[in-house]
Amino acid sequence: RRASPDARIVVSLRDPTDRAYSHYWDTVRFGREHRSFREAVEDELAGRLPAGREPYLRRSLYAEPLQRFISEFGADVLVVYFADLTRDSRAVLRRVCEFLAIDPFVADRADLEIRNPFALPRNRAARKIMSSAGLRALARPLVPSPLRGPIEGLLLRSADKPGIDPELLPVLTGYFAADRRSLEEVIGQPVPW
């Protein structure tokens, strides 16, 4: 607030289970995760977070951090939902434009193609390349932006994201239940998950 007194904050919230699961697959994609999602969840719930591993569930707890933003910025915080964004991107973009005092015609002209489809490394060599932060950092300034997508296409293969283990769903729902109730109090409305 001190750095930008006129700041307007847009927060996009995703179903916490879906967000955690997506985060998990992102780390698998980049070769930083070798446990199953079940093992990762069980480890995190037991307080066993292996060195260098990211918490998947804790980062999906929204109420407390959102409360801090709302306490500081009040009406200058807009909450949108990822599910709405995927269902009707233009309507959400119009709402964001109006909130930011940008002419909403931008929403009608914006390119709204999917930019981050689910994909996995094609093979062990691709997994090694994707998991090397040093190699990716070295390549970033050397590979022109227009070539990055095609190169990534050589390393990754499109796939259908595997479903979450159905036995794990009640565990995750239970884990996120208290935060969901707190979040609904913070924003003053039910969340769509």
C-alpha positions in Angstrom: 0.0 0.0 0.0 2.9 2.3 0.8 4.6 1.5 -2.5 1.4 1.9 -4.6 -1.4 3.7 -2.7 -3.7 3.5 -5.7 -3.1 -0.2 -6.3 -6.1 -2.4 -7.2 -5.7 -6.1 -6.5 -7.1 -8.9 -8.6 -7.1 -12.3 -7.0 -7.9 -15.5 -8.9 -8.9 -18.4 -6.7 -9.0 -22.0 -7.9 -10.6 -25.0 -6.2 -7.9 -25.7 -3.6 -7.8 -29.4 -4.5 -7.4 -28.7 -8.2 -4.8 -26.0 -7.5 -2.7 -28.4 -5.3 -3.0 -31.2 -7.9 -2.0 -28.9 -10.7 1.0 -27.7 -8.7 2.0 -31.3 -8.1 1.9 -32.1 -11.8 3.8 -28.9 -12.6 6.7 -30.1 -10.4 6.5 -33.6 -12.0 6.7 -31.9 -15.4 9.9 -30.1 -14.5 11.4 -33.3 -12.9 11.3 -32.0 -9.4 8.8 -34.5 -8.0 9.0 -38.3 -8.1 6.5 -39.2 -5.4 2.9 -40.0 -6.3 0.4 -37.3 -5.4 -0.9 -39.6 -2.6 2.6 -39.9 -1.1 3.2 -36.2 -1.4 -0.1 -35.4 0.4 0.5 -38.0 3.1 4.0 -36.6 3.7 2.7 -33.1 3.9 -0.2 -34.0 6.3 2.3 -35.9 8.5 4.6 -32.9 8.5 7.3 -34.7 6.5 8.2 -32.3 3.8 11.4 -33.6 2.1 14.2 -31.1 1.6 13.7 -29.1 -1.6 10.0 -30.1 -1.9 7.2 -27.6 -2.1 4.1 -27.8 0.0 1.1 -28.5 -2.3 -1.7 -28.3 0.2 -0.6 -25.4 2.4 -0.3 -23.1 -0.7 -4.0 -23.8 -1.3 -5.1 -22.2 2.0 -6.5 -18.9 0.9 -8.4 -17.3 3.8 -5.6 -15.8 5.8 -3.6 -14.3 3.0 -6.7 -12.9 1.3 -7.8 -11.4 4.6 -4.5 -9.5 4.8 -5.1 -8.0 1.3 -8.7 -7.1 2.1 -7.8 -5.6 5.4 -5.2 -3.4 3.7 -6.9 -2.6 0.4 -10.7 -3.1 1.2 -12.8 -2.4 -1.9 -9.7 -2.3 -4.1 -9.6 -6.1 -4.1 -11.5 -8.1 -6.7 -11.9 -11.9 -6.3 -12.5 -13.9 -9.4 -12.7 -17.7 -9.7 -10.6 -19.8 -12.0 -13.6 -22.0 -12.8 -15.4 -18.9 -14.1 -12.3 -17.8 -16.0 -12.2 -21.2 -17.8 -16.0 -21.3 -18.4 -16.4 -17.7 -19.7 -13.1 -16.0 -20.0 -14.4 -12.9 -21.8 -17.0 -12.2 -19.1 -14.3 -12.4 -16.3 -11.9 -10.3 -18.4 -14.7 -7.6 -18.8 -15.3 -7.6 -15.1 -11.5 -7.2 -14.4 -11.3 -4.4 -17.0 -14.2 -2.6 -15.4 -12.7 -3.0 -11.9 -9.3 -1.6 -13.2 -11.1 1.2 -15.1 -9.9 -0.2 -18.4 -12.3 0.0 -21.4 -13.9 -3.5 -21.4 -13.7 -3.6 -25.2 -10.2 -5.1 -24.5 -12.0 -8.3 -23.4 -13.7 -8.7 -26.8 -10.4 -8.3 -28.7 -8.1 -10.3 -26.5 -6.5 -13.6 -27.6 -7.8 -16.1 -25.1 -6.3 -19.3 -26.3 -5.0 -21.9 -23.8 -1.4 -21.2 -23.1 -0.5 -23.9 -20.5 -2.0 -27.3 -21.5 -1.2 -30.4 -19.5 2.0 -32.1 -20.8 4.7 -34.4 -19.6 8.3 -34.9 -20.6 8.5 -37.2 -23.7 11.3 -39.4 -22.3 14.1 -39.6 -19.7 16.4 -37.1 -21.6 13.6 -34.6 -21.8 12.9 -35.1 -18.1 16.5 -34.3 -17.3 16.5 -31.2 -19.5 13.2 -30.0 -18.0 14.5 -30.7 -14.4 17.7 -28.7 -14.8 17.0 -25.2 -13.6 20.6 -24.3 -14.6 20.1 -25.5 -18.1 16.8 -23.7 -18.5 18.3 -20.5 -17.1 21.2 -20.7 -19.5 18.9 -21.3 -22.5 16.4 -18.5 -21.6 18.6 -15.6 -22.9 20.0 -17.7 -25.8 16.7 -19.0 -27.2 14.5 -16.4 -28.8 10.9 -16.2 -27.4 9.2 -17.4 -30.6 11.3 -20.6 -30.5 10.7 -21.6 -26.9 7.2 -23.0 -27.6 8.4 -25.3 -30.4 11.4 -26.4 -28.4 9.2 -27.2 -25.4 6.9 -29.1 -27.9 9.9 -31.3 -28.7 10.5 -32.0 -25.0 6.9 -32.4 -23.9 4.0 -34.5 -25.0 0.4 -33.6 -24.6 -1.5 -36.0 -22.3 -4.7 -36.2 -20.4 -4.1 -35.3 -16.8 -4.7 -38.4 -14.6 -7.6 -38.1 -12.2 -7.0 -37.7 -8.5 -7.2 -41.0 -6.5 -10.9 -41.1 -5.4 -9.9 -42.3 -2.0 -7.8 -39.1 -1.5 -10.7 -36.7 -2.3 -12.4 -36.9 1.2 -9.0 -36.4 2.8 -8.4 -33.2 0.8 -12.0 -32.0 1.2 -11.6 -32.4 5.0 -8.2 -30.7 5.0 -9.6 -27.6 3.1 -13.0 -27.4 4.9 -12.1 -25.0 7.7 -10.2 -22.7 5.3 -13.2 -22.8 2.9 -15.6 -21.6 5.7 -13.1 -18.9 6.7 -12.7 -17.8 3.1 -16.5 -17.5 2.7 -16.6 -15.3 5.7 -13.7 -13.1 4.4 -15.3 -12.6 1.0 -18.9 -12.6 2.2 -20.2 -15.2 -0.3 -20.0 -18.9 -1.0 -17.1 -20.2 -3.1 -18.0 -22.4 -6.1 -16.2 -25.5 -4.9 
